[in-house]
Amino acid sequence: MHTHDVDEELVAAAAEVARTRCRGDNHTMAAAARATDGRIVTGVNAYHFTGGPCAELVVVGTAAAQGAYDLRTIVAVGDRDRGVVPPCGRCRQALLDYFPALEVVVPTPGGGLRAVPVIDLLPHTYVWADHQPDMPSQAGGVSGARGSGTA
């Protein structure tokens, strides 16, 4: 697994949103993403028993609404001081499909943090763009999703 420097400002932004905006059972996770232009976009999950969106997917939509269509790094933080939480499987797949070059901040077994390419979180993954007729491949095959970062 490739490891890169952790964007501490991004982690702090997600932690602040988790601390100040996550209240009750409806909003338990916050996420923050850094766009390639440097701005930080934040959001919280919208829990619902039917499968409401995770905080990472809310951030993807919020970023698009703000004109940030290319994200560089993302992190999710749990409320009640749970710290950084890795994305669920659905989010990993969606993040890979939208941003193949995205870095994801995840916890390490020793209690630290590391930033890893999203493809490293889904080895041997299905890449949607690779299976669409008349679409150029975003991932370059199973060996690694390294695309333009745009969907």
C-alpha atoms as a printed R data frame, in Angstrom:
    type eleno elety resid chain resno       x      y       z
1   ATOM     1    CA   MET     A     1   0.000  0.000   0.000
2   ATOM     2    CA   HIS     A     2   1.415  3.388  -0.979
3   ATOM     3    CA   THR     A     3   1.459  6.008   1.789
4   ATOM     4    CA   HIS     A     4   1.593  9.772   1.433
5   ATOM     5    CA   ASP     A     5   1.737 12.752   3.789
6   ATOM     6    CA   VAL     A     6  -1.456 13.427   5.724
7   ATOM     7    CA   ASP     A     7  -3.217 16.768   5.158
8   ATOM     8    CA   GLU     A     8  -3.558 17.740   8.829
9   ATOM     9    CA   GLU     A     9  -5.591 20.867   8.013
10  ATOM    10    CA   LEU     A    10  -8.124 18.672   6.232
11  ATOM    11    CA   VAL     A    11  -8.353 16.260   9.179
12  ATOM    12    CA   ALA     A    12  -8.830 19.211  11.553
13  ATOM    13    CA   ALA     A    13 -11.616 20.629   9.353
14  ATOM    14    CA   ALA     A    14 -13.494 17.311   9.378
15  ATOM    15    CA   ALA     A    15 -12.984 16.937  13.140
16  ATOM    16    CA   GLU     A    16 -14.352 20.442  13.748
17  ATOM    17    CA   VAL     A    17 -17.467 19.719  11.684
18  ATOM    18    CA   ALA     A    18 -17.943 16.403  13.519
19  ATOM    19    CA   ARG     A    19 -17.606 18.182  16.859
20  ATOM    20    CA   THR     A    20 -19.885 21.129  16.074
21  ATOM    21    CA   ARG     A    21 -22.418 19.873  13.497
22  ATOM    22    CA   CYS     A    22 -23.008 16.180  14.208
23  ATOM    23    CA   ARG     A    23 -25.893 15.980  16.629
24  ATOM    24    CA   GLY     A    24 -27.999 12.988  17.501
25  ATOM    25    CA   ASP     A    25 -28.399  9.873  15.436
26  ATOM    26    CA   ASN     A    26 -29.143 11.569  12.107
27  ATOM    27    CA   HIS     A    27 -25.687 13.106  11.641
28  ATOM    28    CA   THR     A    28 -22.872 10.998  13.110
29  ATOM    29    CA   MET     A    29 -20.046 11.418  10.589
30  ATOM    30    CA   ALA     A    30 -18.362 14.425   9.017
31  ATOM    31    CA   ALA     A    31 -16.103 14.504   5.984
32  ATOM    32    CA   ALA     A    32 -13.792 17.048   4.424
33  ATOM    33    CA   ALA     A    33 -12.186 17.023   0.998
34  ATOM    34    CA   ARG     A    34  -9.509 19.207  -0.526
35  ATOM    35    CA   ALA     A    35 -10.168 20.225  -4.101
36  ATOM    36    CA   THR     A    36  -7.282 20.554  -6.537
37  ATOM    37    CA   ASP     A    37  -7.687 24.340  -6.320
38  ATOM    38    CA   GLY     A    38  -6.869 24.122  -2.583
39  ATOM    39    CA   ARG     A    39 -10.274 24.813  -1.053
40  ATOM    40    CA   ILE     A    40 -11.772 22.549   1.582
41  ATOM    41    CA   VAL     A    41 -15.353 21.285   1.239
42  ATOM    42    CA   THR     A    42 -17.145 19.711   4.215
43  ATOM    43    CA   GLY     A    43 -20.345 17.789   4.851
44  ATOM    44    CA   VAL     A    44 -22.105 15.426   7.222
45  ATOM    45    CA   ASN     A    45 -23.928 12.161   6.650
46  ATOM    46    CA   ALA     A    46 -27.720 12.050   6.522
47  ATOM    47    CA   TYR     A    47 -28.573  8.810   8.284
48  ATOM    48    CA   HIS     A    48 -31.826  7.143   7.336
49  ATOM    49    CA   PHE     A    49 -32.870  3.518   7.691
50  ATOM    50    CA   THR     A    50 -33.307  3.340   3.900
51  ATOM    51    CA   GLY     A    51 -29.600  4.014   3.404
52  ATOM    52    CA   GLY     A    52 -29.044  7.757   3.523
53  ATOM    53    CA   PRO     A    53 -25.800  9.097   2.102
54  ATOM    54    CA   CYS     A    54 -22.517  8.843   3.954
55  ATOM    55    CA   ALA     A    55 -20.596 12.029   4.709
56  ATOM    56    CA   GLU     A    56 -18.101 11.335   1.911
57  ATOM    57    CA   LEU     A    57 -20.859 11.223  -0.708
58  ATOM    58    CA   VAL     A    58 -22.450 14.383   0.688
59  ATOM    59    CA   VAL     A    59 -19.068 16.086   0.240
60  ATOM    60    CA   VAL     A    60 -18.871 14.927  -3.396
61  ATOM    61    CA   GLY     A    61 -22.237 16.551  -4.115
62  ATOM    62    CA   THR     A    62 -21.453 19.680  -2.106
63  ATOM    63    CA   ALA     A    63 -18.151 20.088  -3.934
64  ATOM    64    CA   ALA     A    64 -19.896 19.837  -7.305
65  ATOM    65    CA   ALA     A    65 -22.496 22.378  -6.175
66  ATOM    66    CA   GLN     A    66 -19.621 24.738  -5.365
67  ATOM    67    CA   GLY     A    67 -17.890 24.151  -8.699
68  ATOM    68    CA   ALA     A    68 -15.141 21.902  -7.312
69  ATOM    69    CA   TYR     A    69 -15.236 18.950  -9.699
70  ATOM    70    CA   ASP     A    70 -11.803 17.503  -8.952
71  ATOM    71    CA   LEU     A    71 -10.944 16.402  -5.420
72  ATOM    72    CA   ARG     A    72  -7.426 15.567  -4.294
73  ATOM    73    CA   THR     A    73  -7.877 14.179  -0.746
74  ATOM    74    CA   ILE     A    74 -10.787 13.163   1.504
75  ATOM    75    CA   VAL     A    75 -11.176 12.170   5.159
76  ATOM    76    CA   ALA     A    76 -14.120 11.158   7.361
77  ATOM    77    CA   VAL     A    77 -14.299 11.705  11.118
78  ATOM    78    CA   GLY     A    78 -16.831 10.266  13.546
79  ATOM    79    CA   ASP     A    79 -18.738 12.251  16.128
80  ATOM    80    CA   ARG     A    80 -18.133 11.830  19.880
81  ATOM    81    CA   ASP     A    81 -14.358 11.907  19.357
82  ATOM    82    CA   ARG     A    82 -14.256  8.640  17.370
83  ATOM    83    CA   GLY     A    83 -11.498 10.011  15.145
84  ATOM    84    CA   VAL     A    84 -10.799  9.210  11.510
85  ATOM    85    CA   VAL     A    85 -12.961  6.413  10.086
86  ATOM    86    CA   PRO     A    86 -12.163  4.682   6.774
87  ATOM    87    CA   PRO     A    87 -14.859  4.856   4.079
88  ATOM    88    CA   CYS     A    88 -17.382  2.054   3.725
89  ATOM    89    CA   GLY     A    89 -17.344 -0.171   0.643
90  ATOM    90    CA   ARG     A    90 -20.022  1.822  -1.196
91  ATOM    91    CA   CYS     A    91 -18.094  5.060  -0.664
92  ATOM    92    CA   ARG     A    92 -14.804  3.467  -1.720
93  ATOM    93    CA   GLN     A    93 -16.375  2.382  -5.007
94  ATOM    94    CA   ALA     A    94 -18.071  5.746  -5.624
95  ATOM    95    CA   LEU     A    95 -14.916  7.704  -4.767
96  ATOM    96    CA   LEU     A    96 -12.862  5.532  -7.124
97  ATOM    97    CA   ASP     A    97 -15.385  6.008  -9.940
98  ATOM    98    CA   TYR     A    98 -15.548  9.786  -9.485
99  ATOM    99    CA   PHE     A    99 -11.905 10.480  -8.604
100 ATOM   100    CA   PRO     A   100  -9.500  7.655  -9.563
101 ATOM   101    CA   ALA     A   101  -6.450  9.624  -8.344
102 ATOM   102    CA   LEU     A   102  -8.015 10.544  -4.963
103 ATOM   103    CA   GLU     A   103  -6.048 10.128  -1.737
104 ATOM   104    CA   VAL     A   104  -8.004  8.904   1.306
105 ATOM   105    CA   VAL     A   105  -6.861  9.522   4.881
106 ATOM   106    CA   VAL     A   106  -7.266  6.355   6.963
107 ATOM   107    CA   PRO     A   107  -6.198  5.278  10.443
108 ATOM   108    CA   THR     A   108  -3.222  2.960  10.906
109 ATOM   109    CA   PRO     A   109  -3.201 -0.052  13.242
110 ATOM   110    CA   GLY     A   110  -0.793  1.840  15.515
111 ATOM   111    CA   GLY     A   111  -3.153  4.755  16.005
112 ATOM   112    CA   GLY     A   112  -1.655  7.125  13.450
113 ATOM   113    CA   LEU     A   113  -2.968  8.303  10.100
114 ATOM   114    CA   ARG     A   114  -1.875  7.797   6.531
115 ATOM   115    CA   ALA     A   115  -3.092  8.968   3.131
116 ATOM   116    CA   VAL     A   116  -3.445  6.236   0.539
117 ATOM   117    CA   PRO     A   117  -4.674  6.135  -3.061
118 ATOM   118    CA   VAL     A   118  -8.335  5.121  -3.189
119 ATOM   119    CA   ILE     A   119  -7.453  2.199  -5.473
120 ATOM   120    CA   ASP     A   120  -5.368  0.714  -2.643
121 ATOM   121    CA   LEU     A   121  -8.574  0.428  -0.604
122 ATOM   122    CA   LEU     A   122 -10.175 -1.683  -3.353
123 ATOM   123    CA   PRO     A   123  -7.670 -4.167  -4.783
124 ATOM   124    CA   HIS     A   124  -8.916 -6.053  -7.847
125 ATOM   125    CA   THR     A   125 -11.836 -3.682  -8.041
126 ATOM   126    CA   TYR     A   126 -14.548 -3.140 -10.581
127 ATOM   127    CA   VAL     A   127 -14.003  0.197 -12.337
128 ATOM   128    CA   TRP     A   128 -17.273  1.356 -13.864
129 ATOM   129    CA   ALA     A   129 -15.684  3.352 -16.708
130 ATOM   130    CA   ASP     A   130 -13.726  0.290 -17.850
131 ATOM   131    CA   HIS     A   131 -16.978 -1.517 -18.635
132 ATOM   132    CA   GLN     A   132 -18.876  1.165 -20.545
133 ATOM   133    CA   PRO     A   133 -19.069  1.034 -24.340
134 ATOM   134    CA   ASP     A   134 -17.544  3.979 -26.142
135 ATOM   135    CA   MET     A   135 -15.938  5.430 -22.983
136 ATOM   136    CA   PRO     A   136 -12.205  5.792 -22.462
137 ATOM   137    CA   SER     A   137 -10.903  3.843 -19.488
138 ATOM   138    CA   GLN     A   138 -10.422  5.876 -16.300
139 ATOM   139    CA   ALA     A   139  -8.387  3.276 -14.496
140 ATOM   140    CA   GLY     A   140  -6.107  1.594 -16.950
141 ATOM   141    CA   GLY     A   141  -7.229 -1.867 -15.891
142 ATOM   142    CA   VAL     A   142  -7.232 -3.711 -12.615
143 ATOM   143    CA   SER     A   143  -3.626 -2.925 -11.785
144 ATOM   144    CA   GLY     A   144  -4.417  0.592 -10.640
145 ATOM   145    CA   ALA     A   145  -6.951  3.338 -11.113
146 ATOM   146    CA   ARG     A   146  -4.847  6.291 -12.068
147 ATOM   147    CA   GLY     A   147  -6.991  8.540 -14.210
148 ATOM   148    CA   SER     A   148  -7.654 12.186 -14.722
149 ATOM   149    CA   GLY     A   149  -9.533 12.506 -11.450
150 ATOM   150    CA   THR     A   150 -12.707 13.628 -13.151
151 ATOM   151    CA   ALA     A   151 -15.931 11.815 -13.745
